[in-house]
């Protein structure tokens, strides 16, 4: 049956609290957690070299140990390698291919020029000055008039084989002609590199090239084999040399480019230093190589110290992550039944986890160093043995899966900071933390064994798999290293379970948390308090069971914790155990103890079950949330029956009549759970008063009780309670009561109504 409570003009729920002061307080607490965690996560880099004034031959006053993994460049060796590469570089010369064709063309024109001169005019009519000018303009030669006259008159060009001369010159130029071989740049083997546009780069010996003196000698040999006279040869030789080009010349640009290419191929020399490496032991003499390495490490650490400290990055990242964690908590209401303590408990858990990680990083190397077994392993791999899943186990068990997932993400980042920004640790921690979070959810939180089960059957296999994969991806991985990594993963899982099992009860006490396990323990009906209730106040015992049944059903539909609501319902009336006869559900048909009391005394006796219940709750050390149900399940309502009775009996003293003396001293319901208990308590009692209720009667009872409590302002302080919630509660109560008070058929063979009539009218 659907409920639509027509009470929307009436306000329910508390006024919105002031945000200013509350937000500032949360901001300060959050900043405190961020600063503490960042401080623990950040380890200021310790300088490996404290005294840089060391010299060769000095005695080391203390061990010089590399404090962190580092890679330093050996600039001295790098520069030496660069110089060696440059020393091996051959200078680059440029070969001018175009000069060969140019020489051939000019020489042809020279011969043709003199042939044409002889044909133009008779020898006597030649103007030598004009010819000199033409030669200078066309060929760039400044020849004396006498030389020109001799060349015209003797005509030596007619007696030289031009084709042979051109072939010889082409051969010389193709081989390469230098101005001089003396003092030119070349390598130790007399080699140079020649760049030709057609053929590219090639290396040749300088001795295989011609220089200008070599060409002069070759030309002399060529002219010697001709029919020219000696005087003609002397005149003609320097002229022909002018037409032979020097086509190989040193190129600074190409040589520089070649040097840059060569230097680019020279890789810097880096020295990789592992954390914990002992460069020099105390008492050792400092050698030249030691000193060079010490200077390199010192220079690297000084360079690194100029950067902004990593703690600022850690503070920034953690501030952002914590802000989003807080906002997500506000918007989605994660955290389960302990959500109001989620932020503070999580912050302390982060701090505790970071301290555990730091302790492990300090203790593990000492253990590995002093272990009797002959294990030679890189200490950097010890990080996989740190119990990174402790915090996730705690949060998953005490709160809920969503909180554990968010914790896992932030915890992975914090772990990476603590382990010097190791990305592989992020993967290792995140996967392991998520595994235990889902493992706790799978095994539920009703037994502490779920912690061990999640660790052994979820975390342990995941850790083994991840460490196996990480070991196999290492350079030069050995089977010994793989086994060592896997053992560390197993150690991490076992330690996480052990430490979490120790810390969870501690966290429950410190933060006064209510766990599902605690609720299961305190709702065990075999506990002495329930046995005593059953023996002394059986009606109250049955009433508490019925209220628990109604409240649990409503809690499930409201997505509250059924375990918590059940515990609240079972304990809400434990104050009635000491004086059960004063309460209707425990009274017999033969005696009414209130008959001897005034209305006020009776009201005080009824009201007394609230403080008496709180005393018992304190003795039983019940969780605060459960004891709140005792204090708030009647709110500030009137003990109406005795109030009306007092009004009837006390009309003469009406001016002195105080209504507050007949009101319960408890708070109004502060949360939805307390509101559910209040309503379930009243609805169960009212439904029991109906002799043969039908659907309409049950619906009417539920609606009237809810309307009465709203009209009495009992829900004014109830956070989160809405009309939608009240409709869900009403519908749940109706369904539950309908199943309890359903119509039954007559028991066969008996007619109880007839027997009852006979008993009343005996024959």
Order of alpha helices (4+ residues) and beta strands (2+ residues): alpha-beta-beta-alpha-beta-alpha-alpha-alpha-alpha-beta-beta-beta-beta-alpha-alpha-beta-alpha-beta-beta-alpha-alpha-alpha-alpha-alpha-alpha-alpha-alpha-alpha-alpha-alpha-alpha-alpha-alpha-alpha-alpha-alpha-alpha-alpha-alpha
